[in-house]
Amino acid sequence: MTMNNETPTSKSQIGFIFVFLTVTLDMLSIGIIIPVLPNLINQMNGGNIASASIAQGWIAMTWAIAQFIFMPIIGAASDAYGRKNIFLLSNIGQAVAYVLSALAPSLLLLACARIVAGVMSGSVSTAYAYVADTTEPAKRAVKMGQLGAAFGLGFVLGPGIGGWLGDIDLRLPLWFSAIISTCAFFFGLVFLRESLPLEKRVKFSWTRANPISTFSFFKTNPQIIGLAAIKYLNDFAHTALPATFILYALYRFNWGPKESGLLMMSVGAAGVIVQGSLVKRIVKAFGEKLALLFGLICGGLGFVGYAIVSDVKYIIFAILFASLWGVYGASMQAFLTSKISPHEQGRLQGALGSLTATTGIFGPLLFTHIFAFSISDNSGVHVPGASLYVSALLIFLSLGLAVFVTKKYPSRIEH
């Protein structure tokens, strides 16, 4: 006779390990295309960087619109059918999107492929819901930070691989990402455990999954509106990086996919260190409240550094500050999930995902137009880092809001 010696804690830890590895594979496939896609758009657009920046903004917008429409559907579906099924659907859907992108002969068809990718981009919000399912509130900031390390790990290896492959052929990384996403699907199929038991699931409702009606979630949960506003400003600021930084580096430093990939590897490595190690120490020492404020200060300084640096060797200082921005993200997720009941964690992440998706609709268009204008001959003032300065301003505005919103919050989240 055998006995099952697994405790609820050990089961939770095993489940987290598998979701960590699944997310790492998923983020690896995304990281691979980061240094390549803007360069591919630039190549397909004839080599005009300002014009390519505008095209990049429109393509990013189509991806974000698709994500905005389908993110709440995915969130509601994960509450009804379980987290594992959504992980698997997202992984195989991303694989299809990468294949379509690799085959796209025009910017229009590339935009269509990115729409498919936006529809299937449900792994991140599902991962956060998985952690909320399996971790008590007081320990979530640490787990969110460790999960953030999975994102960072994918962005450590991914851009380096993508930059190296992109130096051979700009479409090769897309094929490789399709393979990685397929591997993530089979890995999750075999090893990932379901975190949401049947008794905690809720019936799927199209009303709750409506992308517009998901904002009613904030109306019925006013206790998180202030936190959501802080997150919105930071998510909006972040869109400047994927929208403009690769082309910004091409223009300012004459970097190709390989050089951009190496920089992104550095950013990812710093993120892994922060999320996997420093978040736990900072939260333990100061509590979630001060950790959140500290992360926002560092994030703003990091963007200023990216914008102002003119010598490549000094960009390491910008990376160090920007990586500490991750302390804010883990603390923010811990505060948000602690204020929502367990059976609505998936809906929370779906609503937050929809909110973030709106930043992806408007942010890339704004920042790519700012960048294009700042380097154009018609610009009265030549400031290539203008879009990054605007991002820094938004982060510092969110810092002021965070001081106000968290004024009555305890320094630490209790059980």
N, C-alpha and C positions, 0 to 999 in steps of 0.2 A: 504493500500500500504506500503510495506517495502522497506527500503533503505539499500544498502550495504555500511556500514560505514568503511569498511576496506581500508586503504590506501596502496599504494605499499610498504611502509616501514613495516606496520603491517603484510601484507601478507608475506613479506620476513622473518620477525621474526618468524611467525607461522611455515613457511616452515623449517626454521633452527631448531626450537624446535623438529619437527618430525624427521628430518634427524639426529639430535643429539641422539634422543632416539633409532632410528633404528640402528645407528652405535654402540651405547652402547651395545645393545643386541648382535650384531654381534661380537664385541670385547670380550664380556663376554664369548661367546662360544669358542673363540680362547684362551682366558686367562685360561679357565678351563683345557685345555690339556697341558699347558706349563710345569707344574711340573711333568707331568705323562708320556708323550711320551718318553723322554730319558730313564726314569726308565723302561718303558715297553720294549724298545729296549734292554736295559741291561739285563732284565730278559729273553727275547727271545734269547739273545746271550750267555747265560750261566753264567752271572755275572762277566765277565772280562771287567773292566771299559775301559781300553785302546782299546780293540777290539770293545767294544760298541761305543766308540767315533768315530772310523772309520766308522762303520755302520751308525751311526747318520749322519755323513757327506755325505755319498752317498745317503741316503734317502732324506736329505734336498736338495741335488742337483737335484734329480728327480722332487721334488716339484717346485724348482726354474725354471727348464727347461720348465715345463708345464706353469708356470706363464709367463715366457719370451715370449713364443709363443702366448699365448692367451691374454695377457694384452693389446697389441695394438689393437687387434680385439675388445675387450671390450670397449676400449677408443673410437674407431671409431664408434662402435655401439651406444654408449651413445650420441654421437654427432648427429647420424642419427635417433635414435628411442626414445631418451629421457632417463633421468637419472633413473627414477622410475623403468622402465622395467629391467634395468641392476641390480639395487638393489635387485629386487625380484628374478631374475635368480641366482644371486650370493648366496643369502640366502638359497634357496632351494637346490642348488648344494652343498653347504657346508654341509647341513644336510645329504645328500646322502653320502658324503665323510666320515663323522664321523661314520655313520652306517657301511660302508665298513671297516673302520679302527677297529671298535669294534669287527668285525667278523673275521678279518684277523688271520689265524693260523700260518703264517710264515712272516719273514722279507720281502720276495719278494712280497707277497700280501699286506703287510702293505705299501710298497713303491708304489704299484699300487694305493692304496687308497689315498695316499698323492698326487699322480699325479692328481687325480680327484679334490682334494682340490686346487691344484695349478691352474688348468683350471678355477675354479669358484671363484678365489680370486680377484673379481673386485670391492668390496665395498669401499675400501679405496680411490682409485683414483677417483671413481665416487662421493664420498662424497666431495672431494676437488673441483671437477668440479662443483658440486651443489652449494658450497659456492661461487665460482667464478661467477656463473650465477646470484646469488641473492645479491651480496655485491659489493659496489663500491670499487675501488682499494685502496683508502686511509684507508679503514676500514677492509681490508682483514686480516691483521696480527692478529688483535684482534679476528676475527671470526675463523681464522685458529687455534689460540691458544685455543679458547673455544671448537672447534671440537676435538683438541688434548686431551682435558679433557675427552671427550667421550671415546677415546681410553684408557686413564688412568683409567677411572671409571670401564671399563670392566676388566682391569688388576688389579684393587683393589679387586673386588669381585671374579673374575674368578679363579685366582690361589689358593685362600683360599678354595673355593668350590672344585676345582680340587684336591688339596692336601688332603683335608678331605675325599673325595670320593675315591681317589686313595689309601689311607691308608686302605680302606676296600677291594677294588679290582681295579687293575690298568686299567681295561677296563670300569669300571663304569662311569668315567668322559666323555668318548667318547659318550656313550649313552645319557648322560645328555646334552652334547653339541649339539647333533643332535636335541634334543627337543627344546633347546634355539634357534637354527637357524631356526627351523620351526616356532617358535613363532615370530621371527623377520620378517619372510616372511609374515605372516598374519597381523602383525602390520603395515608393510609398505604398504601392499595391501589396507588396510582400511584407513590409516591416512596420508600416505606420499603424498605430492603434487608434481606434475611435475614442474621442475624449468626451463626447456628449451622449450620455445614456438615454435610452428611449423615453424614460419617465420625465426627462427635462426638455424634451423636444416640443416644439409648438407647431401647429398646423400651418402649412405654407399659405400665405394670403397675398394675392396680387395687389391688394390695397396697401399692405405694409411694404411691398416690394416696389411700389411706384417711386421713381427717382425724385419726384417733386414732393410726394407725401412723406418721404423719409425725413424731410426737414421738420415734419410734425413731431418726430422723435425728440427734437430739442425743445419743442413747445411743451410736450408732456413731461420733459425732464429738465426744467429750467435751472436746476442746480449745476448743470454742466455747460451752460451757454457761454459763460465767461471763459472757461477753459477752452471751449471749442473755438472761440474768437482768437485766442492766443495761438492755438494750433494753426488756424487758418492763415494768419499773417506769416507764420514761419513756413508753412507749406507753400504759400505764394512766393515768398522770398527764395525758397529752394529751387523753384522752377527755372531760375536764371542759370543755374549750373548746367543741367542737361540741355537747355535750349541754346546757350551761347558759348559755354566755356571752351569746347573743342575748336570752334571756329575762331574764338578770341585768341586761343593759343596759336592757332595757325597764322592768324594775322600778326600778332604781336611778337611771337618767337619763331615763326616759320616751322612749327611742329607738324609732323605727319602723324599717322596712326600709332607708330611705334613709340614716339616720344610722349604723346598724349596718354597712351596706354600705361607707360611707366609712371607718369604722374598720378594717374588714377589708382595704380597699384599702391603708391605711397599713401594716398588719401585713404584707401581701403585698409591698409596695414595700421595706420593710426587709429582708424575707427574700430578695428578689432581689439586693439589694446585698450581703448577707452571703454567700449561696450562690454568686453569680456572680463575686464579687471578693475578699471578705475571707477566705474559706475557703482559697483558694490561698496568700495571703500569710501567714496564720496557720500553716498546715501547713508551709509552706516555712521559716518562721522558727523554729518550735518543735517540729515533728514531730507525727505523728498522736496520740501519747500525751498530751502536754500540751494539744493542741488539744481532745481529747475531754474532759478534766477541766475546761478553761476553759469549754467549751460547757455543761456540766452546771451549773456555778456560775451562769452567766448565766441559764440556764433557770429555776432555782429562784428567783432574784431577780426575774425577770420575772413569775412567777405571784404572788409576794408583792405586787408592784406592782399587778397587776390587782385583787387582793383588797382592798388597803388604800386605793386611790385613791378619794377622795370628790369631787374637783374634776376635771372632764373635761380641763381644760388640762394636768394633770399626767400624764395617761395616756401621753403620748409617751415618758416615761422607762421605763415598763413595757414598751412596745413595743420600745424599743431593746435592753433586756436580753433580752427573750424572743426577739427575732430572732437574737441571737447563740447561742441554743440550737442553731441549725442547724449550727454548727461541730461539735458533738457528733455529729450524725447522719451527716455525711459521713465523719468519722473512724471511727465505729462500722462503717459499711458497708465501709470499706477494710480494717479489721482482720478482719471476718468473712469477706469474700470471699477474702482472702489465705490463709486457713487451710483452704480447701476446693478440691478439684480442679476443673479447668475443666468437665468433663462433668457435674458435679453442681451447677452454679451455679443452675440453674432450680429444682432440688429444695431447695436451701438457701433461696432466696427464697420458695418455697412453704411450707416449714416455718416460716420467720420470719413469713410472712403469716398462717399458722394461729395462731401464738402471739399475734400482734397482734390477730387476730380474737377471741380469748378475752377480751382486754381490752375489746373493743367489746361483748361480751356482758354482762360484769359491771360495767364502768366507768360507762356511762351510767345504769344503774339505781342504782348507789351515789351518783353525784354529783347526779343529778336529785332523788333522795330527800333528800339532804343540803340541797340548795338549797331544795326545797319546805318542808322542816321549818324551815330557818333564817329563812324569811319568813312562816311561818304564825303565827296568833294563839296557837297552843298552845306555841310555842317560848319557853323561859325566857330565852334569850339571842338577841337579834336581830343576826345576823351574816350579811348577804347574801352576803359573799365566802367563806363557810365552805368551799365545795367547792374553791375555788381555793387556799386555805390547805392543804388536804389534798393537793392536787396538788404544791404546793411541797415539802411534807414528803417525798413519795415521790421527787421528783427529788434532794433532798439525801441521802436514804438510798441512792439509786443512785450518788451521788458517792462516798460512803464505800466502797461495794462496788467501784466502778471503781478506786479507789486500791489496793485489795487485789488485784483480779484482774490489773491491768496492772503490778503491782510488778516482775515479771521480764521484762516486754516491752521490746524495744528502743524508743528514742524515735521511731524512724522505721522504716517498712516498706521493706525492701530488695526488689530484683528477685527 
